[in-house]
Amino acid sequence: MLTNIVTLTLLISTLLYTIHMYMTISVENNEYWYDMANIYYTFSEKHTELIDTILITEHKNVIVDENYIKNPDYGVYYYEFGNNLNICNIGLIKKLIKKNNKEVTFYKAYVGKYLAMTKLHNCLDQFIINLVELNRNDDKDMVIVHSIDTSQDTPVTISLKKLCKKPRQNQLDVLNIISSHFVKEHDFNVKIMLSGKRGLGKSYIGRLVKKYFTVNALLFDDFNPSSVGVNINTVALKYATKYSPVIIIINEIDTYFDIVLNPRETFDSRLQHTKSKGEFHNMLDAIGSTPYVISIFTTENVDIYKIEKYQSFIRMGRVDLFITMFDNNSIMT
C-alpha cells in the first residue's frame, strides 16, 4: 500500500514538473533574490495573451493592479481562486524586456514561500494546468474571443475559443486594407464598413485580424449595441492599449441604425446605445476617438453609403473606409 502511494506521488510530481518546465523559461530567474518570502517563476512569452485574457475576463476572482483597475498593462496583479476553505493567491508581474533586439512581453508569478506545502503546490500547479488546457496543440486553428453575456442582471464578459482557418483571397484583401490604414493613423484607430452578400466571410474578418495582424488584440466579435446596461467604454474600449488593441465587430449594423431611427418607448433608466440617436452617436464617437481600436461594421447592403437617413451614422470620423467583398476579391468603394 505504501509503495503504491509513493509511486503515485512520484508520477504526479513528475507530471507537474514536466508541465511546469514546459510552461516556463529562465528569464531573470534571480531578479528577486532578495525576496525571501516568495517563490518566483517565469512564464514563456507565448502565454502572455492567455494570462492577459484571464486577468481581463475573470469576474469571479480578485484581479487588481496598484490603482485597483482591471487592466493587464505592465505592473503587478493579484489572482485569487479557490473556495472559501482553500483560497490561493498568485502575484503576476507583467514585464517588457528586449530579447534578440525584439521587445518581449511576459509574466513572472510569485507565491508565498511559507504557505503549507500542499497549498503552495496546488496554487502554482493549478494555474499552470489551466493555461495548458487553454493552450493545447489541437487549438492552433483557434482564437480567443470575448463575448458580453447579458443573460443576468449584471453583464459579464466571457472568453470563448472559435475556429480561425486560413483566409481566402477576398478576406486577405480586407486584411491588407485594414492593416495599412491602422498603422498609417497616428492614433492607431480605424473604422471599417464592410459590405457584401451573405456567406463571404464578413463576420470572420475580426478573427483573422487578431490571428494574422495583431495577436494580442482583445476581440469582441459580437458586440450588440442594443443590449441594456452594456457600456462599450467600460466593457471594451478601456482595455485598448498599444500592446493589446481592441477589435470590435458589430454585425448587420444597419439593423441597429433602424432601431435608433424608430425607437420604442422604454422606462428602463439603464444605458442602451440604441435608445436614441444621440446615444448611438456617442457610442460611435467613443469608438472613433479611442486609440488602438479596430472597429468593423458589417452589412449586406453594398450601397449603404448612399442611403440618406444613415448619413449621420456613417459620416467621416465615424466610418473611415467602405470595403465591398466579392467572391474572389475585396475593394474599397
C-alpha positions, -999 to +999 in steps of 0.1 A: +000+000+000+027+024+010+047+016-022+016+023-043+011+057-026+048+066-031+047+055-068+015+075-074+030+106-057+062+104-078+041+101-110+020+131-101+051+151-091+068+142-124+038+152-144+035+186-127+072+192-130+071+184-167+041+208-172+060+234-152+091+231-173+070+232-205+053+264-194+083+284-181+115+299-193+146+311-174+144+349-179+159+368-150+153+340-125+174+356-098+159+391-102+141+389-069+168+370-049+164+395-020+128+385-015+130+356+010+092+354+015+081+343-020+089+318-047+091+332-083+089+316-117+086+330-153+061+321-180+071+320-216+061+350-237+039+327-258+015+325-228+012+363-223-021+365-243-037+337-223-028+353-190-040+387-203-073+370-211-076+356-176-068+389-160-093+409-181-123+385-183-122+367-149-150+383-130-153+359-101-119+364-087-100+394-074-078+410-101-065+445-094-034+465-102-019+491-079-047+515-089-074+489-084-082+489-121-087+457-140-063+462-168-033+440-177-009+468-185+027+464-172+027+461-135+017+438-106-016+419-104-031+396-078-051+365-089-073+348-063-090+315-069-104+286-050-133+283-025-139+298+010-120+269+026-090+269+003-082+303-012-050+306-033-033+339-043-008+343-070+010+375-078+016+382-115+041+407-128+038+418-164+071+428-178+087+440-210+123+432-220+144+432-251+153+397-264+174+394-295+167+431-303+130+424-301+106+436-274+091+406-255+062+407-230+059+380-204+047+373-169+065+364-137+045+348-110+051+345-073+036+327-043+043+329-006+071+305+003+057+298+038+023+286+028+016+250+037+035+229+011+003+212-003-014+245-007+016+261-024+018+233-049-019+235-056-017+272-063+012+270-087+002+238-104-035+245-109-027+279-125-002+262-148-026+234-157-053+259-165-030+276-190-020+242-205-057+235-210-062+268-228-031+263-250-034+227-262-017+219-295-050+210-312-061+246-308-037+260-334-066+270-356-085+287-328-085+323-314-098+336-281-127+360-285-147+379-259-185+380-256-208+400-234-232+378-215-264+397-208-284+367-195-282+380-159-289+415-144-252+424-145-235+420-179-204+397-177-175+394-202-167+358-210-139+343-232-145+317-258-125+299-284-136+300-320-122+285-352-100+306-374-088+289-406-066+304-433-081+334-451-095+333-486-083+359-512-113+383-506-105+382-468-068+387-474-076+419-494-096+432-464-068+424-440-043+443-461-065+474-463-072+473-425-035+468-415-022+495-438-047+522-426-044+512-390-007+518-390-009+550-410-031+567-385-012+585-357-038+574-332-040+538-345-077+538-349-096+526-380-133+521-386-145+499-415-179+495-431-177+460-446-204+451-471-212+421-493-237+393-497-242+367-471-216+339-469-185+358-480-169+357-445-175+393-433-180+384-396-149+362-398-126+391-405-122+400-368-107+366-360-084+369-390-072+404-380-064+390-345-046+359-357-026+374-386-022+411-378-024+418-340-022+386-320-025+402-286-057+421-295-089+417-274-116+407-299-152+414-291-168+397-321-205+400-315-210+434-298-247+442-296-253+480-291-290+473-282-281+454-251-294+470-219-268+481-193-238+474-216-214+503-219-189+499-247-165+522-228-162+500-197-166+466-212-142+471-242-126+504-250-109+510-216-087+480-223-073+493-256-035+497-253-005+497-276+003+461-266-033+448-267-055+467-292-093+461-291-112+448-321-149+454-321-173+437-346-209+450-349-226+427-374-255+439-396-251+474-382-279+488-404-304+469-383-293+490-353-295+521-374-332+513-380-337+506-343-323+541-335-344+558-361-376+541-349-372+540-311-397+523-288-407+539-256-389+524-226-389+532-189-356+514-182-332+540-170-301+519-177-278+527-206-287+514-240-267+527-270-297+523-294-321+542-271-317+574-290-298+589-319-276+609-295-267+578-275-257+560-307-237+589-320-219+590-286-210+553-289-197+558-324-176+588-313-162+569-284-151+541-308-136+566-332-117+586-305-101+558-286-066+549-298-056+513-306-091+503-317-101+485-349-139+485-355-156+466-382-193+472-391-208+446-414-238+449-437-253+431-467-262+464-483-234+474-507-250+508-513-253+517-476-231+548-481-258+562-504-287+560-480-296+595-468-312+585-435-280+568-424-256+596-432-251+608-396-240+573-386-215+568-414-200+603-419-162+608-418-149+602-383-175+576-376-166+554-406-132+558-423-134+532-451-160+514-471-150+480-483-171+457-505-164+420-505-170+398-536-165+361-542-128+364-553-116+398-541-125+429-520-122+466-530-126+500-513-157+518-525 
